[in-house]
Amino acid sequence: MKLLGKELSLAAHPTSLVFAFLGCLVMVPAYPGTVVFMFGCLAPYLTLLYTRETNDAWFTALLPVAKREIVKGKFLLTLSIQLFQLLFSIPWAALRGPLSIGNNPLGMDATAAWYGFGLTVYAVFDVLFLPAYYKNGYRAGRAFVPAALPPLLMMAAVEGAAHLPSCSWLDRPAAQDLPGHVLILLLGMGCYAALLSLAYRISVRRFEKVDL
């Protein structure tokens, strides 16, 4: 918790913390909901750009912590922002019904399946971006560009699936469709946990070879 506190108070870029609250966008009519996931990917990218300019890695290395702990702090921050963003969106998504906001004509509404897809998007981005960044702990932009493309394609596929008759059940909150939604959510949770763990192990191994 001390590591996370240090990251939130000293290392996190202010914009990335704002992005964490943008889960409320799921309530906006005719807004592509998967854009919320992109904000969750931009947050760690902007933070690592910011920490590069503030020499955060060098500063943290002066503390009584191992290199592994430096990586762990950034992973805890990424995990916290991404999960908070999704959890924060839940009450806003629940308000769509009472406020009589109809189905999103642009893509998928925030069903349980949508959250499962969101976790998968985060997982794919994190496992591509973070280990690539920790090859040298410096070139965030070079790591971000190739890591962002697969999530963008996944987001487009999720939005497009809502318009396919065979996949329309993904966008329906009907009781008979709930088991399928929950299954996708559980698969997303498993994918997120597995790929983030893999990304952490690879990142630690690479960063330990970096000469700070």
MDTraj code that builds the backbone (N, CA, C; nanometers):
import mdtraj as md
import numpy as np

residues = "MET LYS LEU LEU GLY LYS GLU LEU SER LEU ALA ALA HIS PRO THR SER LEU VAL PHE ALA PHE LEU GLY CYS LEU VAL MET VAL PRO ALA TYR PRO GLY THR VAL VAL PHE MET PHE GLY CYS LEU ALA PRO TYR LEU THR LEU LEU TYR THR ARG GLU THR ASN ASP ALA TRP PHE THR ALA LEU LEU PRO VAL ALA LYS ARG GLU ILE VAL LYS GLY LYS PHE LEU LEU THR LEU SER ILE GLN LEU PHE GLN LEU LEU PHE SER ILE PRO TRP ALA ALA LEU ARG GLY PRO LEU SER ILE GLY ASN ASN PRO LEU GLY MET ASP ALA THR ALA ALA TRP TYR GLY PHE GLY LEU THR VAL TYR ALA VAL PHE ASP VAL LEU PHE LEU PRO ALA TYR TYR LYS ASN GLY TYR ARG ALA GLY ARG ALA PHE VAL PRO ALA ALA LEU PRO PRO LEU LEU MET MET ALA ALA VAL GLU GLY ALA ALA HIS LEU PRO SER CYS SER TRP LEU ASP ARG PRO ALA ALA GLN ASP LEU PRO GLY HIS VAL LEU ILE LEU LEU LEU GLY MET GLY CYS TYR ALA ALA LEU LEU SER LEU ALA TYR ARG ILE SER VAL ARG ARG PHE GLU LYS VAL ASP LEU".split()
xyz = np.array([
    [0.0827, -0.1213, 0.0000],
    [0.0000, 0.0000, 0.0000],
    [0.0863, 0.1266, 0.0000],
    [0.2060, 0.1201, 0.0640],
    [0.2932, 0.2361, 0.0630],
    [0.3398, 0.2677, -0.0782],
    [0.3690, 0.1616, -0.1549],
    [0.4101, 0.1817, -0.2936],
    [0.2995, 0.2495, -0.3739],
    [0.1774, 0.2014, -0.3575],
    [0.0651, 0.2603, -0.4304],
    [0.0429, 0.4045, -0.3874],
    [0.0569, 0.4316, -0.2585],
    [0.0425, 0.5682, -0.2103],
    [0.1454, 0.6611, -0.2711],
    [0.2701, 0.6123, -0.2815],
    [0.3751, 0.6929, -0.3438],
    [0.3416, 0.7200, -0.4896],
    [0.2921, 0.6185, -0.5608],
    [0.2597, 0.6357, -0.7022],
    [0.1458, 0.7356, -0.7210],
    [0.0431, 0.7251, -0.6388],
    [-0.0717, 0.8145, -0.6530],
    [-0.0365, 0.9587, -0.6186],
    [0.0489, 0.9767, -0.5189],
    [0.0786, 1.1125, -0.4735],
    [0.1910, 1.1796, -0.5497],
    [0.2865, 1.1000, -0.6014],
    [0.4044, 1.1593, -0.6636],
    [0.4226, 1.1251, -0.8114],
    [0.3770, 1.0090, -0.8539],
    [0.4122, 0.9623, -0.9882],
    [0.2992, 0.9717, -1.0898],
    [0.1762, 0.9572, -1.0461],
    [0.0649, 0.9536, -1.1410],
    [0.0438, 1.0887, -1.2073],
    [0.0344, 1.0888, -1.3388],
    [0.0048, 1.2133, -1.4095],
    [-0.1380, 1.2571, -1.3748],
    [-0.1617, 1.3849, -1.3470],
    [-0.2969, 1.4304, -1.3088],
    [-0.4052, 1.3914, -1.4089],
    [-0.3715, 1.3934, -1.5376],
    [-0.4696, 1.3565, -1.6393],
    [-0.5124, 1.2111, -1.6257],
    [-0.4187, 1.1245, -1.5892],
    [-0.4530, 0.9831, -1.5756],
    [-0.5521, 0.9609, -1.4630],
    [-0.5450, 1.0420, -1.3587],
    [-0.6422, 1.0310, -1.2497],
    [-0.7794, 1.0809, -1.2952],
    [-0.7805, 1.1832, -1.3805],
    [-0.9074, 1.2295, -1.4374],
    [-0.9690, 1.1196, -1.5228],
    [-0.8856, 1.0507, -1.6006],
    [-0.9353, 0.9426, -1.6860],
    [-1.0058, 0.8345, -1.6041],
    [-0.9602, 0.8132, -1.4818],
    [-1.0200, 0.7092, -1.3982],
    [-1.1672, 0.7369, -1.3697],
    [-1.2065, 0.8630, -1.3741],
    [-1.3450, 0.8996, -1.3459],
    [-1.4311, 0.9074, -1.4722],
    [-1.3729, 0.8787, -1.5870],
    [-1.4486, 0.8904, -1.7112],
    [-1.5350, 0.7689, -1.7404],
    [-1.5431, 0.6770, -1.6452],
    [-1.6391, 0.5677, -1.6597],
    [-1.7820, 0.6187, -1.6658],
    [-1.8043, 0.7408, -1.6186],
    [-1.9387, 0.7991, -1.6216],
    [-1.9885, 0.8209, -1.7635],
    [-1.8988, 0.8141, -1.8623],
    [-1.9392, 0.8359, -2.0011],
    [-2.0324, 0.7282, -2.0539],
    [-2.0437, 0.6164, -1.9820],
    [-2.1350, 0.5107, -2.0280],
    [-2.2808, 0.5566, -2.0236],
    [-2.3087, 0.6646, -1.9511],
    [-2.4456, 0.7142, -1.9425],
    [-2.4807, 0.8091, -2.0565],
    [-2.3810, 0.8545, -2.1304],
    [-2.4052, 0.9517, -2.2368],
    [-2.4721, 0.8829, -2.3547],
    [-2.5871, 0.9320, -2.4023],
    [-2.6542, 0.8696, -2.5172],
    [-2.5692, 0.8811, -2.6437],
    [-2.5722, 0.7791, -2.7249],
    [-2.5041, 0.7786, -2.8549],
    [-2.3556, 0.8097, -2.8420],
    [-2.2926, 0.7551, -2.7392],
    [-2.1484, 0.7709, -2.7201],
    [-2.0848, 0.6321, -2.7268],
    [-1.9812, 0.6131, -2.8097],
    [-1.9178, 0.4799, -2.8171],
    [-1.8540, 0.4416, -2.6845],
    [-1.9158, 0.3506, -2.6138],
    [-1.8731, 0.3169, -2.4783],
    [-1.7327, 0.2621, -2.4689],
    [-1.6830, 0.1975, -2.5754],
    [-1.5492, 0.1389, -2.5668],
    [-1.4395, 0.2455, -2.5625],
    [-1.4744, 0.3702, -2.5925],
    [-1.3760, 0.4782, -2.5787],
    [-1.3288, 0.4878, -2.4337],
    [-1.4142, 0.4489, -2.3401],
    [-1.3764, 0.4453, -2.1988],
    [-1.2525, 0.3575, -2.1802],
    [-1.2480, 0.2453, -2.2522],
    [-1.1324, 0.1560, -2.2402],
    [-1.0049, 0.2240, -2.2886],
    [-1.0175, 0.3070, -2.3915],
    [-0.8993, 0.3750, -2.4433],
    [-0.8409, 0.4698, -2.3398],
    [-0.9287, 0.5343, -2.2628],
    [-0.8792, 0.6210, -2.1560],
    [-0.8022, 0.5387, -2.0524],
    [-0.8488, 0.4175, -2.0265],
    [-0.7792, 0.3305, -1.9320],
    [-0.6437, 0.2849, -1.9829],
    [-0.6251, 0.2872, -2.1150],
    [-0.4948, 0.2544, -2.1728],
    [-0.4042, 0.3772, -2.1779],
    [-0.4640, 0.4937, -2.1995],
    [-0.3851, 0.6162, -2.2048],
    [-0.3271, 0.6536, -2.0687],
    [-0.3981, 0.6176, -1.9610],
    [-0.3548, 0.6563, -1.8270],
    [-0.2138, 0.6065, -1.7937],
    [-0.1847, 0.4767, -1.8086],
    [-0.0471, 0.4331, -1.7782],
    [0.0563, 0.4902, -1.8742],
    [0.0162, 0.5112, -1.9984],
    [0.1086, 0.5690, -2.0957],
    [0.1494, 0.7108, -2.0551],
    [0.0509, 0.7953, -2.0235],
    [0.0811, 0.9329, -1.9838],
    [0.1605, 0.9377, -1.8539],
    [0.1287, 0.8469, -1.7625],
    [0.2021, 0.8420, -1.6360],
    [0.3484, 0.8064, -1.6583],
    [0.3745, 0.7103, -1.7461],
    [0.5134, 0.6716, -1.7699],
    [0.5892, 0.7797, -1.8465],
    [0.5200, 0.8534, -1.9323],
    [0.5839, 0.9698, -1.9953],
    [0.6206, 1.0734, -1.8886],
    [0.5278, 1.0944, -1.7981],
    [0.5469, 1.1940, -1.6916],
    [0.6615, 1.1536, -1.5986],
    [0.6651, 1.0275, -1.5613],
    [0.7707, 0.9826, -1.4696],
    [0.9072, 0.9826, -1.5366],
    [0.9080, 0.9673, -1.6695],
    [1.0365, 0.9794, -1.7399],
    [1.0913, 1.1214, -1.7267],
    [1.0035, 1.2182, -1.7430],
    [1.0479, 1.3577, -1.7372],
    [1.0848, 1.3996, -1.5949],
    [1.0261, 1.3369, -1.4958],
    [1.0557, 1.3730, -1.3565],
    [1.1614, 1.2831, -1.2935],
    [1.2213, 1.1935, -1.3745],
    [1.3248, 1.1015, -1.3247],
    [1.2754, 1.0175, -1.2075],
    [1.1519, 0.9716, -1.2187],
    [1.0922, 0.8961, -1.1085],
    [1.1650, 0.7642, -1.0837],
    [1.2069, 0.6971, -1.1909],
    [1.2756, 0.5685, -1.1725],
    [1.4045, 0.5869, -1.0926],
    [1.4794, 0.6927, -1.1256],
    [1.6034, 0.7199, -1.0531],
    [1.5742, 0.7563, -0.9077],
    [1.4708, 0.8402, -0.8872],
    [1.4336, 0.8785, -0.7508],
    [1.3920, 0.7567, -0.6688],
    [1.3085, 0.6711, -0.7281],
    [1.2604, 0.5531, -0.6554],
    [1.3742, 0.4570, -0.6260],
    [1.4725, 0.4514, -0.7178],
    [1.5868, 0.3626, -0.6968],
    [1.6708, 0.4051, -0.5764],
    [1.6627, 0.5342, -0.5398],
    [1.7352, 0.5823, -0.4221],
    [1.6671, 0.5425, -0.2919],
    [1.5417, 0.5021, -0.3022],
    [1.4698, 0.4568, -0.1837],
    [1.5108, 0.3138, -0.1500],
    [1.4840, 0.2690, -0.0286],
    [1.5217, 0.1320, 0.0085],
    [1.4258, 0.0280, -0.0502],
    [1.4217, 0.0235, -0.1829],
    [1.3363, -0.0726, -0.2525],
    [1.4158, -0.1368, -0.3647],
    [1.3774, -0.2575, -0.4020],
    [1.4432, -0.3267, -0.5121],
    [1.3828, -0.2819, -0.6454],
    [1.4525, -0.3143, -0.7531],
    [1.4000, -0.2810, -0.8858],
    [1.2628, -0.3445, -0.9076],
    [1.2461, -0.4625, -0.8556],
    [1.1168, -0.5305, -0.8669],
    [1.0047, -0.4451, -0.8077],
    [1.0346, -0.3755, -0.6986],
    [0.9340, -0.2920, -0.6337],
    [0.9020, -0.1679, -0.7173],
    [0.9988, -0.1178, -0.7927],
    [0.9739, -0.0047, -0.8817],
    [0.8692, -0.0436, -0.9855],
    [0.8876, -0.1615, -1.0436],
    [0.7913, -0.2121, -1.1426],
    [0.6571, -0.2398, -1.0771],
    [0.6609, -0.2987, -0.9602],
    [0.5376, -0.3325, -0.8892],
    [0.4527, -0.2088, -0.8623],
    [0.5159, -0.0986, -0.8265],
    [0.4422, 0.0239, -0.7998],
    [0.3637, 0.0704, -0.9209],
    [0.4278, 0.0672, -1.0387],
    [0.3594, 0.1099, -1.1604],
    [0.2471, 0.0143, -1.1976],
    [0.2661, -0.1132, -1.1734],
    [0.1607, -0.2101, -1.2025],
    [0.0420, -0.1906, -1.1084],
    [0.0692, -0.1638, -0.9821],
    [-0.0399, -0.1374, -0.8880],
    [-0.1181, -0.0127, -0.9279],
    [-0.0478, 0.0877, -0.9753],
    [-0.1141, 0.2099, -1.0194],
    [-0.2012, 0.1833, -1.1417],
    [-0.1478, 0.1110, -1.2380],
    [-0.2243, 0.0766, -1.3589],
    [-0.3479, -0.0049, -1.3229],
    [-0.3292, -0.1053, -1.2392],
    [-0.4404, -0.1895, -1.1952],
    [-0.5465, -0.1068, -1.1251],
    [-0.5050, -0.0172, -1.0376],
    [-0.6001, 0.0630, -0.9605],
    [-0.6819, 0.1550, -1.0505],
    [-0.6162, 0.2205, -1.1453],
    [-0.6876, 0.3129, -1.2335],
    [-0.7856, 0.2386, -1.3230],
    [-0.7413, 0.1288, -1.3814],
    [-0.8282, 0.0559, -1.4742],
    [-0.9483, -0.0063, -1.4032],
    [-0.9262, -0.0684, -1.2885],
    [-1.0384, -0.1297, -1.2173],
    [-1.1302, -0.0241, -1.1568],
    [-1.0740, 0.0837, -1.1056],
    [-1.1577, 0.1912, -1.0524],
    [-1.2459, 0.2490, -1.1626],
    [-1.1901, 0.2658, -1.2806],
    [-1.2662, 0.3218, -1.3921],
    [-1.3892, 0.2359, -1.4224],
    [-1.3705, 0.1046, -1.4262],
    [-1.4829, 0.0161, -1.4555],
    [-1.5827, 0.0127, -1.3401],
    [-1.5345, 0.0071, -1.2177],
    [-1.6250, 0.0054, -1.1028],
    [-1.7022, 0.1367, -1.0919],
    [-1.6358, 0.2470, -1.1209],
    [-1.7008, 0.3773, -1.1146],
    [-1.8107, 0.3904, -1.2185],
    [-1.7971, 0.3182, -1.3289],
    [-1.8964, 0.3281, -1.4362],
    [-2.0261, 0.2544, -1.4034],
    [-2.0223, 0.1605, -1.3085],
    [-2.1396, 0.0756, -1.2826],
    [-2.2625, 0.1560, -1.2402],
    [-2.2549, 0.2447, -1.1401],
    [-2.3759, 0.3202, -1.1039],
    [-2.4261, 0.4092, -1.2167],
    [-2.3367, 0.4604, -1.2999],
    [-2.3788, 0.5433, -1.4130],
    [-2.4503, 0.4594, -1.5180],
    [-2.4009, 0.3389, -1.5395],
    [-2.4693, 0.2497, -1.6330],
    [-2.6071, 0.2110, -1.5799],
    [-2.6171, 0.1931, -1.4476],
    [-2.7454, 0.1562, -1.3868],
    [-2.8479, 0.2689, -1.3975],
    [-2.8014, 0.3917, -1.4134],
    [-2.8937, 0.5059, -1.4232],
    [-2.9604, 0.5176, -1.5598],
    [-2.9101, 0.4460, -1.6584],
    [-2.9679, 0.4568, -1.7925],
    [-3.1148, 0.4160, -1.7933],
    [-3.1467, 0.3097, -1.7182],
    [-3.2852, 0.2641, -1.7129],
    [-3.3782, 0.3649, -1.6476],
    [-3.3520, 0.4049, -1.5222],
    [-3.4390, 0.5031, -1.4562],
    [-3.4523, 0.6348, -1.5325],
    [-3.3494, 0.6730, -1.6074],
    [-3.3551, 0.7973, -1.6830],
    [-3.4098, 0.7775, -1.8241],
    [-3.4540, 0.6542, -1.8532],
    [-3.5140, 0.6211, -1.9840],
    [-3.4219, 0.6528, -2.1006],
    [-3.2931, 0.6218, -2.0829],
    [-3.1967, 0.6376, -2.1920],
    [-3.1973, 0.5087, -2.2726],
    [-3.2300, 0.5188, -2.4003],
    [-3.2426, 0.4003, -2.4844],
    [-3.1097, 0.3348, -2.5162],
    [-3.1165, 0.2247, -2.5918],
    [-2.9955, 0.1544, -2.6316],
    [-2.9053, 0.2457, -2.7138],
    [-2.7779, 0.2254, -2.6983],
    [-2.6791, 0.3065, -2.7700],
    [-2.6819, 0.2705, -2.9187],
    [-2.7160, 0.3634, -3.0071],
    [-2.7215, 0.3309, -3.1500],
    [-2.5840, 0.3115, -3.2137],
    [-2.4786, 0.3532, -3.1445],
    [-2.3441, 0.3449, -3.2011],
    [-2.2751, 0.2121, -3.1724],
    [-2.3202, 0.1407, -3.0705],
    [-2.2530, 0.0169, -3.0365],
    [-2.3130, -0.0494, -2.9143],
    [-2.2286, -0.1137, -2.8361],
    [-2.2746, -0.1950, -2.7254],
    [-2.2977, -0.1133, -2.5991],
    [-2.4066, -0.1447, -2.5290],
    [-2.4320, -0.0832, -2.3997],
    [-2.3467, -0.1508, -2.2926],
    [-2.3458, -0.0913, -2.1741],
    [-2.2611, -0.1414, -2.0647],
    [-2.3283, -0.2593, -1.9938],
    [-2.3335, -0.3727, -2.0646],
    [-2.3816, -0.4973, -2.0049],
    [-2.2654, -0.5662, -1.9337],
    [-2.2936, -0.6782, -1.8683],
    [-2.1857, -0.7543, -1.8041],
    [-2.0835, -0.8010, -1.9073],
    [-2.1307, -0.8331, -2.0286],
    [-2.0394, -0.8743, -2.1347],
    [-1.9470, -0.7595, -2.1739],
    [-2.0007, -0.6388, -2.1754],
    [-1.9193, -0.5217, -2.2083],
    [-1.8029, -0.5066, -2.1097],
    [-1.8299, -0.5311, -1.9819],
    [-1.7229, -0.5236, -1.8819],
    [-1.6197, -0.6340, -1.9033],
    [-1.6653, -0.7512, -1.9433],
    [-1.5713, -0.8590, -1.9732],
    [-1.4816, -0.8256, -2.0899],
    [-1.5413, -0.7656, -2.1932],
    [-1.4611, -0.7223, -2.3073],
    [-1.3629, -0.6127, -2.2653],
    [-1.4076, -0.5224, -2.1790],
    [-1.3205, -0.4143, -2.1330],
    [-1.1980, -0.4669, -2.0603],
    [-1.2174, -0.5637, -1.9732],
    [-1.1042, -0.6226, -1.9015],
    [-1.0074, -0.6903, -1.9979],
    [-1.0622, -0.7522, -2.1024],
    [-0.9764, -0.8173, -2.2020],
    [-0.8959, -0.7142, -2.2796],
    [-0.9593, -0.6022, -2.3156],
    [-0.8872, -0.4940, -2.3844],
    [-0.7726, -0.4428, -2.2975],
    [-0.8004, -0.4192, -2.1712],
    [-0.6956, -0.3741, -2.0791],
    [-0.5828, -0.4770, -2.0704],
    [-0.6203, -0.6044, -2.0619],
    [-0.5205, -0.7099, -2.0471],
    [-0.4273, -0.7150, -2.1671],
    [-0.4839, -0.7068, -2.2872],
    [-0.4025, -0.7130, -2.4090],
    [-0.3095, -0.5918, -2.4157],
    [-0.3628, -0.4736, -2.3837],
    [-0.2772, -0.3548, -2.3865],
    [-0.1648, -0.3652, -2.2843],
    [-0.1978, -0.4022, -2.1622],
    [-0.0973, -0.4064, -2.0558],
    [0.0142, -0.5062, -2.0870],
    [-0.0224, -0.6222, -2.1409],
    [0.0794, -0.7246, -2.1651],
    [0.1690, -0.6873, -2.2835],
    [0.1200, -0.5996, -2.3710],
    [0.2022, -0.5525, -2.4823],
    [0.2834, -0.4283, -2.4453],
    [0.2197, -0.3364, -2.3738],
    [0.2832, -0.2073, -2.3472],
    [0.3860, -0.2112, -2.2347],
    [0.3486, -0.2627, -2.1193],
    [0.4366, -0.2537, -2.0026],
    [0.5676, -0.3314, -2.0186],
    [0.5650, -0.4576, -2.0644],
    [0.6943, -0.5247, -2.0859],
    [0.7801, -0.4562, -2.1923],
    [0.7162, -0.3992, -2.2960],
    [0.7927, -0.3280, -2.3990],
    [0.8583, -0.2036, -2.3392],
    [0.7860, -0.1338, -2.2530],
    [0.8426, -0.0146, -2.1893],
    [0.9603, -0.0513, -2.0985],
    [0.9465, -0.1597, -2.0252],
    [1.0503, -0.1939, -1.9273],
    [1.1717, -0.2638, -1.9884],
    [1.1771, -0.2690, -2.1218],
    [1.3026, -0.3104, -2.1848],
    [1.4133, -0.2119, -2.1506],
    [1.3737, -0.0829, -2.1415],
    [1.4737, 0.0188, -2.1066],
    [1.4232, 0.1163, -2.0018],
    [1.2915, 0.1139, -1.9728],
    [1.2351, 0.2028, -1.8727],
    [1.2345, 0.3485, -1.9135],
    [1.2335, 0.3730, -2.0467],
    [1.2461, 0.5115, -2.0920],
    [1.1568, 0.5451, -2.2109],
    [1.1492, 0.4583, -2.3108],
    [1.0822, 0.4896, -2.4364],
    [0.9342, 0.4502, -2.4328],
    [0.8549, 0.5333, -2.3687],
    [0.7126, 0.5042, -2.3544],
    [0.6390, 0.5146, -2.4873],
    [0.6722, 0.6152, -2.5672],
    [0.6040, 0.6337, -2.6946],
    [0.6267, 0.5186, -2.7898],
    [0.7503, 0.4708, -2.7984],
    [0.7808, 0.3585, -2.8864],
    [0.7091, 0.2316, -2.8408],
    [0.6902, 0.2153, -2.7124],
    [0.6182, 0.0986, -2.6615],
    [0.4671, 0.1122, -2.6823],
    [0.4160, 0.2365, -2.6763],
    [0.2713, 0.2584, -2.6812],
    [0.2118, 0.2340, -2.8191],
    [0.2767, 0.2802, -2.9231],
    [0.2176, 0.2751, -3.0582],
    [0.1811, 0.1329, -3.1003],
    [0.2724, 0.0355, -3.0968],
    [0.2332, -0.1006, -3.1361],
    [0.1390, -0.1672, -3.0360],
    [0.1468, -0.1255, -2.9096],
    [0.0606, -0.1857, -2.8079],
    [-0.0831, -0.1369, -2.8192],
    [-0.1044, -0.0185, -2.8756],
    [-0.2390, 0.0390, -2.8830],
    [-0.3211, -0.0171, -2.9986],
    [-0.2558, -0.0669, -3.1026],
    [-0.3295, -0.1110, -3.2217],
    [-0.4226, -0.2299, -3.1951],
    [-0.3756, -0.3404, -3.1345],
    [-0.4679, -0.4510, -3.1082],
    [-0.5883, -0.4113, -3.0224],
    [-0.5721, -0.3352, -2.9126],
    [-0.6900, -0.2919, -2.8371],
    [-0.7875, -0.2092, -2.9204],
    [-0.7360, -0.1221, -3.0086],
    [-0.8243, -0.0424, -3.0935],
    [-0.9063, -0.1311, -3.1864],
    [-0.8428, -0.2340, -3.2418],
    [-0.9147, -0.3272, -3.3273],
    [-1.0196, -0.4055, -3.2476],
    [-0.9846, -0.4430, -3.1255],
    [-1.0796, -0.5132, -3.0392],
    [-1.1986, -0.4243, -3.0046],
    [-1.1731, -0.2982, -2.9770],
    [-1.2799, -0.2051, -2.9445],
    [-1.3748, -0.1881, -3.0633],
    [-1.3187, -0.1778, -3.1842],
    [-1.4023, -0.1666, -3.3037],
    [-1.4861, -0.2924, -3.3225],
    [-1.4278, -0.4095, -3.2925],
    [-1.5016, -0.5353, -3.3061],
    [-1.6156, -0.5433, -3.2054],
    [-1.5916, -0.4972, -3.0835],
    [-1.6957, -0.4986, -2.9805],
    [-1.8118, -0.4086, -3.0202],
    [-1.7816, -0.2880, -3.0681],
    [-1.8868, -0.1966, -3.1104],
    [-1.9625, -0.2528, -3.2304],
    [-1.8888, -0.3132, -3.3234],
    [-1.9527, -0.3688, -3.4421],
    [-2.0376, -0.4902, -3.4130],
    [-1.9994, -0.5684, -3.3110],
    [-2.0744, -0.6901, -3.2793],
    [-2.2189, -0.6599, -3.2415],
    [-2.2430, -0.5446, -3.1822],
    [-2.3789, -0.5095, -3.1408],
    [-2.4729, -0.4934, -3.2590],
    [-2.4189, -0.4743, -3.3784],
    [-2.5006, -0.4543, -3.4983],
    [-2.5223, -0.5831, -3.5767],
    [-2.4594, -0.6920, -3.5320],
    [-2.4769, -0.8205, -3.5995],
    [-2.5938, -0.8961, -3.5360],
    [-2.6890, -0.9430, -3.6174],
    [-2.8042, -1.0153, -3.5600],
    [-2.7633, -1.1333, -3.4729],
    [-2.6590, -1.2057, -3.5138],
    [-2.6178, -1.3231, -3.4373],
    [-2.5557, -1.2880, -3.3029],
    [-2.5102, -1.1631, -3.2886],
    [-2.4464, -1.1198, -3.1630],
    [-2.5297, -1.0169, -3.0886],
    [-2.6520, -0.9950, -3.1307],
    [-2.7339, -0.8907, -3.0689],
    [-2.7618, -0.9174, -2.9216],
    [-2.7531, -1.0447, -2.8807],
    [-2.7790, -1.0786, -2.7407],
    [-2.6748, -1.0157, -2.6471],
    [-2.5569, -0.9836, -2.7022],
    [-2.4540, -0.9202, -2.6203],
    [-2.4968, -0.7822, -2.5722],
    [-2.5884, -0.7206, -2.6461],
    [-2.6313, -0.5839, -2.6178],
    [-2.7654, -0.5794, -2.5455],
    [-2.8188, -0.6969, -2.5108],
    [-2.9504, -0.7020, -2.4447],
    [-2.9335, -0.7347, -2.2967],
    [-3.0002, -0.6603, -2.2102],
    [-2.9934, -0.6904, -2.0668],
    [-3.1005, -0.7896, -2.0219],
    [-3.1560, -0.8662, -2.1161],
    [-3.2640, -0.9605, -2.0827],
    [-3.2122, -1.0724, -1.9934],
    [-3.3022, -1.1255, -1.9111],
    [-3.2637, -1.2288, -1.8144],
    [-3.2097, -1.3537, -1.8832],
    [-3.2688, -1.3909, -1.9979],
    [-3.2238, -1.5135, -2.0649],
    [-3.0837, -1.5011, -2.1232],
    [-3.0367, -1.3784, -2.1394],
    [-2.9021, -1.3573, -2.1931],
    [-2.7972, -1.3403, -2.0835],
    [-2.8400, -1.3307, -1.9598],
    [-2.7474, -1.3034, -1.8499],
    [-2.6395, -1.4102, -1.8316],
    [-2.6718, -1.5410, -1.8420],
    [-2.5645, -1.6408, -1.8259],
    [-2.4501, -1.6217, -1.9246],
    [-2.4830, -1.5889, -2.0498],
    [-2.3783, -1.5643, -2.1484],
    [-2.2964, -1.4416, -2.1145],
    [-2.3644, -1.3371, -2.0651],
    [-2.2936, -1.2148, -2.0261],
    [-2.1971, -1.2425, -1.9108],
    [-2.2452, -1.3160, -1.8122],
    [-2.1621, -1.3465, -1.6950],
    [-2.0420, -1.4319, -1.7348],
    [-2.0630, -1.5246, -1.8270],
    [-1.9518, -1.6080, -1.8730],
    [-1.8427, -1.5228, -1.9370],
    [-1.8825, -1.4276, -2.0210],
    [-1.7842, -1.3388, -2.0844],
    [-1.7137, -1.2529, -1.9793],
    [-1.7901, -1.2079, -1.8793],
    [-1.7301, -1.1294, -1.7714],
    [-1.6258, -1.2115, -1.6960],
    [-1.6587, -1.3350, -1.6636],
    [-1.5634, -1.4205, -1.5915],
    [-1.4402, -1.4503, -1.6754],
    [-1.4605, -1.4727, -1.8050],
    [-1.3459, -1.4956, -1.8934],
    [-1.2579, -1.3708, -1.9002],
    [-1.3215, -1.2533, -1.9038],
    [-1.2455, -1.1285, -1.9047],
    [-1.1651, -1.1105, -1.7772],
    [-1.2254, -1.1434, -1.6646],
    [-1.1552, -1.1331, -1.5373],
    [-1.0345, -1.2269, -1.5331],
    [-1.0544, -1.3495, -1.5812],
    [-0.9440, -1.4453, -1.5842],
    [-0.8330, -1.4010, -1.6780],
    [-0.8719, -1.3476, -1.7938],
    [-0.7736, -1.2991, -1.8911],
    [-0.6939, -1.1825, -1.8326],
    [-0.7629, -1.0920, -1.7649],
    [-0.6961, -0.9755, -1.7067],
    [-0.5958, -1.0186, -1.5999],
    [-0.6376, -1.1074, -1.5124],
    [-0.5486, -1.1535, -1.4058],
    [-0.4279, -1.2271, -1.4620],
    [-0.4503, -1.3130, -1.5607],
    [-0.3419, -1.3944, -1.6154],
    [-0.2420, -1.3092, -1.6937],
    [-0.2920, -1.2214, -1.7804],
    [-0.2016, -1.1435, -1.8648],
    [-0.1291, -1.0347, -1.7856],
    [-0.1955, -0.9782, -1.6849],
    [-0.1264, -0.8782, -1.6033],
    [-0.0149, -0.9430, -1.5221],
    [-0.0409, -1.0628, -1.4726],
    [0.0623, -1.1364, -1.3994],
    [0.1799, -1.1692, -1.4909],
    [0.1494, -1.2116, -1.6137],
    [0.2542, -1.2410, -1.7111],
    [0.3335, -1.1149, -1.7447],
    [0.2610, -1.0047, -1.7662],
    [0.3280, -0.8782, -1.7982],
    [0.4213, -0.8357, -1.6853],
    [0.3792, -0.8572, -1.5626],
    [0.4620, -0.8185, -1.4474],
    [0.5900, -0.9007, -1.4428],
    [0.5796, -1.0290, -1.4623],
    [0.6984, -1.1150, -1.4565],
    [0.7976, -1.0787, -1.5668],
    [0.7465, -1.0559, -1.6871],
    [0.8352, -1.0192, -1.7979],
    [0.8995, -0.8829, -1.7719],
    [0.8193, -0.7885, -1.7235],
    [0.8697, -0.6534, -1.6984],
    [0.9790, -0.6533, -1.5929],
    [0.9596, -0.7280, -1.4864],
    [1.0605, -0.7362, -1.3800],
    [1.1902, -0.7940, -1.4349],
    [1.1779, -0.9014, -1.5107],
    [1.2977, -0.9655, -1.5663],
    [1.3750, -0.8699, -1.6571],
    [1.3016, -0.7925, -1.7355],
    [1.3690, -0.6990, -1.8269],
    [1.4272, -0.5795, -1.7537],
    [1.3522, -0.5246, -1.6582],
    [1.3969, -0.4038, -1.5915],
    [1.5158, -0.4284, -1.5011],
    [1.5283, -0.5490, -1.4502],
    [1.6428, -0.5809, -1.3650],
    [1.7743, -0.5766, -1.4424],
    [1.7667, -0.5833, -1.5752],
    [1.8872, -0.5758, -1.6574],
    [1.9200, -0.4335, -1.7001],
    [1.8291, -0.3395, -1.6701],
    [1.8488, -0.2005, -1.7116],
    [1.9442, -0.1306, -1.6168],
    [2.0410, -0.0601, -1.6733],
    [2.1357, 0.0179, -1.5918],
    [2.0771, 0.1580, -1.5717],
    [2.0314, 0.1864, -1.4510],
    [1.9728, 0.3164, -1.4220],
    [2.0795, 0.4253, -1.4075],
])
top = md.Topology()
chain = top.add_chain()
for i, resn in enumerate(residues, 1):
    res = top.add_residue(resn, chain, resSeq=i)
    for name in ("N", "CA", "C"):
        top.add_atom(name, md.element.get_by_symbol(name[0]), res)
traj = md.Trajectory(xyz[None], top)
